[in-house]
């Protein structure tokens, strides 16, 4: 059965909840649609977090990021939505989401959002 995009982030128990350690998940294959022009936007998304009681299951993260492919969203909105959704799913101690967008129209954009 082929995979399908999904907004469901799956939380699994943190195997070391008593220790602070950093998890970094990054993909250079993120895409969404510009809400103004309908053109595709491409970015590298990097999620860095210190887990609390849960960690995010990686296939669910992949399918979650894929679910943005046909969404019209501004760079700032996408970055903050990813942050909010990961926080809601796994409750990390700290998290930063950084998006690095390919140049379009001569402008290079990066967006960074964090939560304690």
N, C-alpha and C positions, 0 to 999 in steps of 0.2 A: 504494500500500500504506500503510495507516494506521500511525502510530507506536504502539509499545507500551512500557510501563514496562520499565526494565532496570537492573540493578545494575552493568553494565559501564561504567566510566569509561574513556574513550579518551584516551590521551596522544598528543600530537603534538609534534614538535620545537619548542623555543623558538627563535624567529627571532633573538633577541638574548641568547644565553646568557652573554655576557661583561658584561652590564649588569644592575644591580639596578633593577627597576621593579615597580610594584605593579599587580596585576590584582584588580579588585573585581567580583564577580558577585553580583547580588541579585535575589530574587524575592519578591513579596508573596503568592504563590499556593501556598505549601507547605501540605500537609495530611497528617495521620496520624490514628490512632485512639488515644484514651485507653485504656490497658490495664486500667484499673479500671472504667470506666463504659461503654466501647464508643462513646462520643460522639466526634464529630470534633474535632480540634484544628487550629487555623489559625495560621500563623506567617509572618513575613518572615524569610527566611534570607539572610544576607550572608556570603560567603566572600571574604576578602582574603588574597592570597598574593603572595610574591615568587618567581617561577619559578626553578627550577634548569635542568636540561637539557630539561624538557618543560613544556608547558602543557596544560590540560584542554580538550578539544574541547567546545564549548558545547552542541551538540545532545545529546551523551552525558550532559552534566551535567543538562540538562533532563529527560531520560528517567530518569536516576538519581534525581533528587529526586521525580519523579512516582511512582517505585516504592515510596515510603513511604506512599502514599495509604491502603492497606488494612492497614498494619502497626500493631499495638498497641505503643506505645513511650512511655516517659516523655520529657519535654522534654530532660532532662540526657543521657539515653542517645542520643537522636537527634542532638543537637549533637556529641557525642563520636564517634559512628559516622561522621558525615559527615566530620569532621576526619580520622579514621583512614583512611577510604577514599580521600580526596583525597591524603593523604600517600603512601599505598601506590601510588596510580596515577601521580602525577607528581613526587613527591619535591621539593617546594618548599623554598627556603631558609628561609622563614618563612611561617606561615599562622595565620590567626585565623578561626574560624567563630563567628558571632553569630546567635542566634535570638531573635526578639522575638514572643512568643506573644500572641494576642488574649485579652482578659480572659474568664475563665470562672469562675463561682463567686465573683466579686468579687476575684479575685487576678490581677494582671498579672505575668508571668514573663519574664525575659530570661536567656539562658544564653550565656556566652562561653567558648570553649575555644581554646587556642593551642598551637603547637609551634614550636620553633626552626627 
